Amino acid sequence: ESLIRIHVAYCLFTPSKPSFEEPYQSLLQNMDRRIAELVEFLDDHPDDWQAWRKLANLYSQKEQFRKAIDALEKAYEKAPDKATQYTILNEIAKLADWAGMEKKALQSVEMARLIQPNKPQAYNTRGNIHRRRARYKKAASDYTKAQKLNPKDPDAYYNKAKLYTMQKQHRRSIAEAKRSWT
C-alpha cells in the first residue's frame, strides 16, 4: 500500500514525463562505436565477408541504406559460395527497394535468380518490389512462381495475401493467408 502511495505521488508531482531520447541516443552511440570497430577491423581483414555483413546490418539499423548496400557488395565479393552470394544479393535487393533504388533492387534480385534459379526467395523479393509499385500482375506472377518452387514456404502465400488485400480481393486474400499457416 505504501508503494502504491509513493508511485501515485511520484506520478502526480513529477513535472515532466520520462524521456526516451536519452536511451535512444545511447543506443545510437553504441552503434556508432560498433561501426567504428568494424571499420577498423575490416581495414586489417578486408576479406572477412561476415564482418562486412555485420557492418551492413548496423548501417541498415541506422537507416543508412547506401552504406549498408556498399558493405553488402563487399560481402558478396568475398562470399565463400553461391548460396551465400544468393542470400547477400537478396539482402541487397531488399535494402535497395527500401531506399527507393528500384533499378538496383531489380538488378540484384535478377543476379540472385541467375545464381540459383530454383530457389523461391528471389521471386518473393521481386514480387515485393513490384507490389510496392502497384505492378500487381507481375507481383502475383512472382509469388506464384515462388509457391511452385516451394509449396511449403509460407512467405509467398503471405505476400500474395497482402497483394490481394491491397486489391480489395478479400476472399482471395483470406484463402492465401490460410495457406500460409498450414
C-alpha positions as CSV (number, residue, x, y, z in Angstrom):
1,E,0.0,0.0,0.0
2,S,2.8,2.4,0.8
3,L,4.5,1.6,-2.5
4,I,1.2,2.5,-4.3
5,R,1.1,5.9,-2.5
6,I,4.7,6.6,-3.4
7,H,4.0,5.7,-7.0
8,V,0.8,7.8,-7.2
9,A,2.7,10.8,-5.5
10,Y,5.5,10.4,-8.0
11,C,3.1,10.4,-10.9
12,L,1.1,13.4,-9.6
13,F,4.1,15.5,-8.7
14,T,6.7,14.7,-11.3
15,P,6.8,17.8,-13.5
16,S,7.8,16.0,-16.7
17,K,7.2,12.7,-18.4
18,P,10.2,10.4,-18.7
19,S,12.2,10.9,-21.8
20,F,13.1,8.1,-24.2
21,E,15.6,10.3,-26.1
22,E,18.4,9.6,-23.7
23,P,18.3,5.8,-24.1
24,Y,17.9,6.2,-27.8
25,Q,20.9,8.4,-28.1
26,S,22.9,5.9,-26.0
27,L,21.9,3.2,-28.4
28,L,23.0,5.2,-31.4
29,Q,26.3,6.0,-29.8
30,N,26.8,2.3,-29.1
31,M,26.0,1.5,-32.8
32,D,28.4,4.2,-33.9
33,R,31.1,2.8,-31.7
34,R,30.5,-0.7,-33.1
35,I,30.6,0.6,-36.7
36,A,33.9,2.2,-36.0
37,E,35.3,-1.0,-34.5
38,L,34.1,-3.0,-37.5
39,V,35.6,-0.5,-40.0
40,E,38.9,-0.7,-38.1
41,F,38.7,-4.5,-38.1
42,L,38.0,-4.5,-41.9
43,D,41.0,-2.3,-42.6
44,D,43.1,-5.2,-41.3
45,H,40.8,-8.0,-42.6
46,P,39.2,-6.8,-45.8
47,D,38.4,-10.4,-46.9
48,D,36.1,-11.2,-43.9
49,W,32.7,-11.3,-45.6
50,Q,30.9,-11.9,-42.3
51,A,32.3,-8.7,-40.9
52,W,31.1,-6.8,-44.0
53,R,27.6,-8.3,-43.4
54,K,27.6,-7.2,-39.8
55,L,28.6,-3.7,-40.8
56,A,25.8,-3.7,-43.4
57,N,23.3,-4.8,-40.6
58,L,24.4,-1.9,-38.4
59,Y,24.1,0.6,-41.2
60,S,20.7,-0.6,-42.1
61,Q,19.5,-0.3,-38.5
62,K,20.6,3.3,-38.7
63,E,18.7,3.6,-42.0
64,Q,22.0,4.3,-43.8
65,F,20.9,2.1,-46.7
66,R,23.5,3.2,-49.3
67,K,26.3,2.4,-46.9
68,A,24.7,-0.9,-46.0
69,I,24.4,-1.8,-49.7
70,D,28.1,-0.9,-50.2
71,A,29.1,-3.1,-47.3
72,L,26.9,-6.0,-48.6
73,E,28.5,-5.6,-52.1
74,K,31.9,-6.2,-50.4
75,A,30.5,-9.2,-48.6
76,Y,29.2,-10.5,-51.9
77,E,32.6,-10.2,-53.5
78,K,34.2,-12.2,-50.6
79,A,31.4,-14.7,-50.1
80,P,32.6,-18.3,-49.9
81,D,30.0,-19.9,-52.1
82,K,27.0,-19.4,-54.4
83,A,24.4,-20.0,-51.7
84,T,25.9,-17.2,-49.6
85,Q,26.1,-14.9,-52.7
86,Y,22.4,-15.6,-53.4
87,T,21.4,-14.7,-49.9
88,I,23.5,-11.5,-49.9
89,L,22.1,-10.4,-53.3
90,N,18.5,-10.8,-51.9
91,E,19.6,-8.7,-48.9
92,I,20.9,-6.0,-51.3
93,A,17.7,-6.1,-53.3
94,K,15.6,-5.6,-50.2
95,L,17.7,-2.7,-48.9
96,A,17.8,-1.1,-52.3
97,D,14.0,-1.4,-52.5
98,W,13.6,0.3,-49.1
99,A,16.0,3.0,-50.2
100,G,13.9,3.7,-53.3
101,M,16.6,2.3,-55.6
102,E,14.3,0.2,-57.8
103,K,16.8,-0.4,-60.6
104,K,19.5,-1.6,-58.1
105,A,16.9,-3.8,-56.4
106,L,15.8,-5.4,-59.6
107,Q,19.4,-5.9,-60.8
108,S,20.3,-7.6,-57.5
109,V,17.3,-9.9,-57.5
110,E,18.0,-10.9,-61.1
111,M,21.6,-11.7,-60.3
112,A,20.4,-13.9,-57.4
113,R,17.9,-15.6,-59.6
114,L,20.6,-16.4,-62.1
115,I,22.8,-17.9,-59.4
116,Q,20.0,-20.2,-58.0
117,P,17.0,-20.2,-60.3
118,N,15.1,-22.8,-58.4
119,K,15.0,-21.0,-55.1
120,P,11.9,-19.0,-54.2
121,Q,13.4,-16.1,-52.2
122,A,14.4,-14.1,-55.2
123,Y,10.9,-14.4,-56.7
124,N,9.4,-13.3,-53.4
125,T,11.7,-10.3,-53.2
126,R,11.0,-9.3,-56.8
127,G,7.2,-9.8,-56.2
128,N,7.5,-7.4,-53.2
129,I,9.3,-4.8,-55.3
130,H,6.5,-5.0,-57.9
131,R,3.8,-5.0,-55.3
132,R,5.1,-1.8,-53.7
133,R,4.9,-0.1,-57.1
134,A,1.4,-1.3,-57.8
135,R,2.5,-3.7,-60.5
136,Y,0.1,-6.3,-59.3
137,K,0.2,-8.8,-62.2
138,K,4.0,-9.0,-62.1
139,A,3.9,-9.4,-58.3
140,A,1.3,-12.2,-58.5
141,S,3.3,-14.0,-61.1
142,D,6.4,-13.9,-59.0
143,Y,4.6,-15.1,-55.9
144,T,3.0,-18.0,-57.9
145,K,6.5,-19.0,-59.2
146,A,7.8,-18.9,-55.6
147,Q,4.8,-21.1,-54.5
148,K,5.5,-23.6,-57.2
149,L,9.2,-23.8,-56.3
150,N,8.5,-24.4,-52.6
151,P,4.8,-25.1,-51.8
152,K,5.6,-25.4,-48.1
153,D,7.2,-21.9,-47.8
154,P,4.7,-19.6,-46.2
155,D,6.3,-16.3,-47.4
156,A,4.8,-16.5,-50.9
157,Y,1.3,-17.2,-49.6
158,Y,1.6,-14.4,-47.1
159,N,2.9,-11.9,-49.7
160,K,0.2,-12.9,-52.1
161,A,-2.4,-12.4,-49.4
162,K,-1.1,-8.9,-48.8
163,L,-1.3,-8.3,-52.6
164,Y,-4.9,-9.4,-52.7
165,T,-5.7,-7.2,-49.7
166,M,-4.2,-4.2,-51.5
167,Q,-6.5,-5.0,-54.4
168,K,-9.5,-5.4,-52.1
169,Q,-9.9,-9.0,-53.1
170,H,-10.6,-10.1,-49.5
171,R,-11.8,-13.7,-50.2
172,R,-8.6,-14.5,-52.2
173,S,-6.5,-12.8,-49.5
174,I,-8.0,-14.9,-46.7
175,A,-7.5,-18.1,-48.8
176,E,-3.8,-17.3,-49.3
177,A,-3.4,-16.3,-45.7
178,K,-4.8,-19.6,-44.6
179,R,-2.4,-21.4,-46.9
180,S,0.5,-19.6,-45.3
181,W,-0.4,-21.0,-41.9
182,T,-0.6,-24.7,-43.0
